[in-house]
Amino acid sequence: MLSLALAGKPNAGKSTFYTAATMAEVQMANYPFTTIDANRGVTHVRTTCPCTDREESCDSENCHDGKRYVPVELLDVAGLVPGAHEGRGLGNQFLDELTNADAILNVVDASGGTGPEGEPVEVGTHDPLDDIDFVEEEMDLWLAGIVNRNWESVERQSRSPGFDMEEALTDLLTGFGATEYEVMATLREIDYPEDPIQWTDEDRERLARDLRARTKPIVVVANKIDVAPAENVERLLSLDKPVIPATAQGELALRRGADAGALDYDPGDESFDVVGDLPAEQADLLSELRETMAEYGGTGIQRSLDYAVYDLLEHITAYPVQDASKWTDGTGTMLPDAFLLPDGSTPPDLAYAVHSDIGDGYLHAVNARTSREVGEDYELEEGDVIKIVSTAK
């Protein structure tokens, strides 16, 4: 399962985002380091279910009127403060928790109501742009520190016959959560001395920064837009990097209202309907939230998750079935499973995602939309429904 991590300063709204996205209760308070131990939960990305192309809805509990929700892991860790890579605050714990995350959502307080150390300040008195590169810089320097601390072992290896620089660096950096391919791809794009003894601090830092950018891409979540000065939001959205405007508090209110039966709302909808009786005060707050959602196209929480998976990580959703005409599994359940795969994946990749035995026994595949057999090198597309024929059952 893909893993997304929430990062940012204390009090920026990470735990509220986590609660809204997972509906798991966590401790939330208006002071730094409310979160000490990492919270791990399951949230979902949203896509269009293939059942919308048929006359009947599918049987998946993760499909709501053609809105298909695919599970991913969400990690909420301790807030980050300046100098975290040197161990300040809960920095080492925070950064270690990010090792296995596939992408980072940097939650920033767009209202300017959170100071440099995560302390509450008057709205508009802190510049949220100061927090944009903050997480990225701490992660880069943290990884550079790991490389520096372990460099002596690389130098020792270089004295042995048959030393291979790429192999040594791959052994070192896969512990950070990078794959062998990612390490090799990074090394091919930078110039570096063949002798590790000749490497400088700048060489190692450049390697760390390039590898972090490849393995831990970041999307900025401009949180608290419902209370942020308009100029703050405008400046954030004008940056030359992905920034998603969001209100985690608004999303949490909508999900709780929907669970209580008072609202008709699915995560990622651009608006909502009131279907139950509400106190006047809550009705007024929801009216304000509706205006915010109309301006920004929703609360931004679902959009942030979707952007991280489908855009940053470049994944697609594929649906394996056993019956190519009915789009069902062996029990007659229509479109029961959805898998997130990297763009460019093939039917054998989907087979292995289902089960290693299915992959090992792969024979061929049928595109259930066209009822035609597809080759092993066919690149799957978003929403493909694929019948996998394998010797394994």
Summary of the structure (lengths in Angstrom):
residues: 393
radius of gyration: 23.4
end to end distance: 22.6
largest distance: 78.2
contacts: 1308
relative contact order: 0.13
helix: 39%
strand: 20%
